[in-house]
Amino acid sequence: MRYIGNKTKLLAFLTTKIRQLGIEPGVAHDAFAGTAAVGRALKAEGWRVHSSDLMTYSYVMQRALVVASRTPRLETLARRLTSDVAGGDGFFARNFGPAGGRMYFTDDNARRIDGARTALDAWRRSGEIADDAYYVLLAGIIEGADRVANTAGVYAAYIKKWQPNALKPFAVVTDAPIRSRLRCRAYQADARDVARELGKIDLLYVDPPYNTRQYAGYYHVPELIARGWFDEAVALRGKTGLIADGDQRSEWCSRRRAPDALRALLEATGARHALVSYNTEGVIDDRDFRAILADAAVDGRVRRFTKRYKRYRADSDREGRRYKSDVVRELLYYARLRR
């Protein structure tokens, strides 16, 4: 899934640093899971992962990529949702294709997504599939929809002309779960609350929002697919069809509130080690970041690692563009919180 802050291309950098720091696999809290790429990588490295995020689509990804370990008939079920389910003219098709006045998807793809999501909900209600299969397939619908979405990568706006990817047919895209005997868990909750619940653990990994853009407004379409539209009326607002998101807005997106949010999370966690991914364009500057981590560290020391990488771009060059460079530096801070 195209996602601001996605760490897929930085996973080798992150896992290598963990090994170089001498942190052995144990229990980890991935506090801002997003698309669950880091949680999946940690699970593959032998960690027992607890992941959390406020967004429903993230919870779905966590259940699919971190929690699930075995899903029989996965390919067959995905193929059925892609090819055998009749496209529906339901809520999603009426609101996110041209027929509903929005060009997020072609009418055919919007109907296919509608049909697949509706069928999956029916399978779960009837008991045809278990929870692991449900979440893996739902993540596959979200991923498949993202691949044919007529956007620049976020859903704050749709493009007024059809992009080549948007004209391709929708298909459910799934990844086989990583098998593990270690029981991982997903939470749709505030990171501080989860940290307090977990108590003593080995590693806290923090990859928070680093700018003022609220994810709830940038990814409302995947959020709607994750939530579904079957049990209660869904109210859409505005040109892009935004949904209610008051309880999913993050204080980490505020220059004024983000520093206190970092302090509060470090106070709440019982982790021995903390790794925090950030960005050279973040709302908390480097000096403040180091000071907050140093206050929490058992020895007052903070180490910082950097890596240059190509910026995720959801806009084009234009006068007044906020970010001028196509290359930024990933900042990875480390502090030992407890002995």
N, C-alpha and C positions, 0 to 999 in steps of 0.2 A: 504494500500500500504506500502510495506517495504521501509523505508525512514530514512536516516541519520537525527537525530535530531527530529524525530517524537515524539510529546508530548502526544500521546494517553494515555500512562500509567501514565502520570504525571498530567492529567487534574484535578483530585481531589485535588492534592497538590496546583495547581495554583488557582482554584476557591475558595478553602478554604482560602488561603492567601488574596485574594481580599476581601472576606467578613470580615476577621479578621482586615484588614486595614481600614475597615469602608467605602470602596468605593462602593457607590450605583450604580446600573445599570443606564447607560446613553448611551452616544455615545462613541464607542471605535474604534481605528485604530489598526488592526492586521497587523503590517508593513511587516512581512516576513511570509506570510501565509502558504507556503509549501503545505501540504496535507489538509489544512483548518480545522484540528482537533480542534484547539483552537478557531477559529472563530465560528465553529459550537457549541462548548460548551458555549461560551459567548452568542450566540443567544438564546440558551436554557435557560440561566440564566436571560433573559430579556433585553439584551443589543441590541442596534442598531449598527451593526457591519459594518465597512468599512475595507475591507481586500485588501492587495496588495502583489505583487510578480512579479519578472521579467519573470518567466517561464510560458509558455503557459499551460502546464499541471496543474500548480497551479491555473491559472485563471479558468480552467475547474472545478477543485475541489471546488474553491470558489463559482462559479456559482451554482454548484450542491448542496453543503452542507451549504452554508451561504445565498445565494441570493434566491434560489428557495423555494417556500412555498407550492406549490400544483402542482402535476403532475398526472392527470387522466390517467388511463389505464397503469400505470407504469409496473406492473408485466406482463401484457399481452405483452407489447412492448418489455420488456427485454427477455421474452420467445421467441418471434419471432426472435429477433436478435441472440439468442443462438441456436435455433433448426430449424427454418424455412428458414433461409437465407443460400443459397448455398455458400459453401466455394469458395473463388475466388483465381485465380492464378495471382493476380495483383502485384503491386509494392512491397507491404509489404511481401507477400509470397515469392516473387522472391529474396528478400534480407535478410530476417531474419530467414529463416529456412535452413536446410541442402541443399536444392535444390539450394540455393543461396550462399552456402559455409559458412554460419554462423549458429551456434547451439543455438540461443537464444530461439527458439521454435521448436517443432516437425513440420514437414511439414504440418500435418493435422491441428494443432493448428494455425500455421501461416496463412493457408488458411482461417480458420474460423474467425480469427481476421480481416483479409483483407476483407472478405465478410461482417462481421458485421459493420465495419467502413465505407465501401463503401455504404451499404444500409442505414445507419444512415444519411450520407451526402445527399443521394437521397431523403429521407423522409423530411429532412429540406428544401431542394430546392423546393420540390413540395408543401410545406405547410401542409403536413400531420401531422407534430408535431410542437408545439410552442417552443420557446427558452428554457424555463425551462426544458421541457422534453428532448430536445436535449442535454443539458449539463448534466443532471442527467444520461442519458443513455451513453453519451460519457465517463463520469467519471466511469460508470460501466464497459465499455470496457477496460479502462486503468487498473482498479482494477482487473478485470478478467484476463487480460493478465499478470499482475504482479504475480498472483497466480500460473501461469503455466510457468513462465519464468525460463529458465535453467541458473540461475545466483545465486550468493551468496547473493543477495539482492540489488546490484547496477549493472548498465549496462556497467561499464567500461570494463568488460570482460564476456564472457560466459564460462560455464564449459564444458570440453571436453568429459565428459560422462553424460548420461542422469540422472538427479536427479529424485527421485520418484514423486515430485510435477509436474515436467515437462511432465510426461507421462499421467497425468490426462487430461480429456477433457476441453477445454476452455468453460467458461460460463460467461455471463454478470452478474456482481454483483452490485446490487444497494441498496441504503439506502433511505427510505422514507424521504422526506424533513421535516424539522421542521417548523411547521406553526407559523407564526407571523404576526401581523399587522404592525410591524415596518419594514420600507423599508431598507434593507441592500444593500450594493453595493460592487462590486468587481472591482479591477483595475489590469491591467497588466502594471505596471509602476514602476519607481524608488520610494522608500519609501519617500524620501525627497520631491519629487514633489507632491505626494499624501498628505503628511502632510501639505504642504503649501496650497494646495487647500481646505483641510478640515477646516482649521482655528481652532477656539476654540472648543475643544471637552473635554470629561471627562478623557479618558484613552488612553495612547499610550502603546501598548504591543509590545515588540521587541524580536524576537527570531532569530537572524541573524546567518549566517554561522559562525562556531567557529574555523574551521581549514582551511588549505590551499587547500582543495579539492573543485574544482569548480563543482557545481551541473549540469551545462550545459553539462559537459562531463560524469558525472556519471549517468545521467537519460535521455540520448538522445533518447532512444527508446520510453518511455512514451511521451516525447516531440514531437516525430514524429507522434505518434498516435493522440495526441491532435491537432497538426497543420493540419494533413491530407496531402494528396499527389495528390490532384485533380486539382488544378488550375495552378500550375507551376511546372517546372522540379525541382526535388529534387536531389541534388548532395550528394552522400555519399563518405566518405573518410576513408581510413585505414581498418585494419582488423576487427574492430568492427562496421563500418558503421556510423561514426560520421557525424553530420550535422552542418551547419554553426551556430555559437553561439557567434559571436563577441560582439553583443549588450546585451548579457545575462551573461557576466562574472562579478563577484562581487568583489568590492574593499574590502569587509569585509573578503575576503579570503587572504588578504595580511597583513603580520605582520607590514609592514611600513604604510599602508594606512588605516587599520581598525580603529585605534584610532580617526583619523580625520573624518572618516565616522560616528562614533558615535557622535562626537561633532556636526557635521553638521546636523544630524537628530534631535538632541535635540534642536538645534537652530531653526530648521524649524517648529517643531510641536507647536501647540497651546494647547496641552493637559495640564490638571491640574495635572494629575498623570502619572508617567512612571513606568512600570514594564519591566525589561529586563531579559530574560532567557539566561544563559550562561553556561559554562562548565569549570571544573577545568583544562582542556587541551586546552583552547582557546588561540588564538593568541594574545589577549589583557590580560595582567596579572591583577590580582586582585587589586593591588595597583593603577594601571593606571585607571582601570575601576571605582573604587571608586572616584578617583580624578576628572575624567571627569563628573561623575554624580553629585558630590558635587558642582562643579562649576555651574551646571545648576539648582540645587535645590534652591528653594526660601529661605530655611533656612540653606543651606549648609550641611544638614544631608542626609545620605544614610543608609538604612537598608538592610541587606543581610540575606536571608533564604537559607538553604541547604537541600538537600535530596539525599541520596545514592540510586543508581539504577543500574541495570545490563546494561552494555554497549551494544549498537547496534554493532554487528560484521558482517562485510562483508568479513572477511578473516579468516584464520586458524592460529594456533600457528606454528611459524617457526623461525629460527634464523634470526635476523634482523628485526623482527616485531616491528613496531614503538610503539604500545601501548601494554604494558605488562599486565595490570590489566584488569579483566573482570568487575570491579565495578568502577564507577565514581560518582562524586557528581554533581548534578544539582545545579546551583547557580541562585537564583532569587533576583535581586536587585530592591529596591524600592526608588523612590525619588518623593517628591512633588514639582512640577515645578512652579505652580502658585496658588494663593489663590482663 
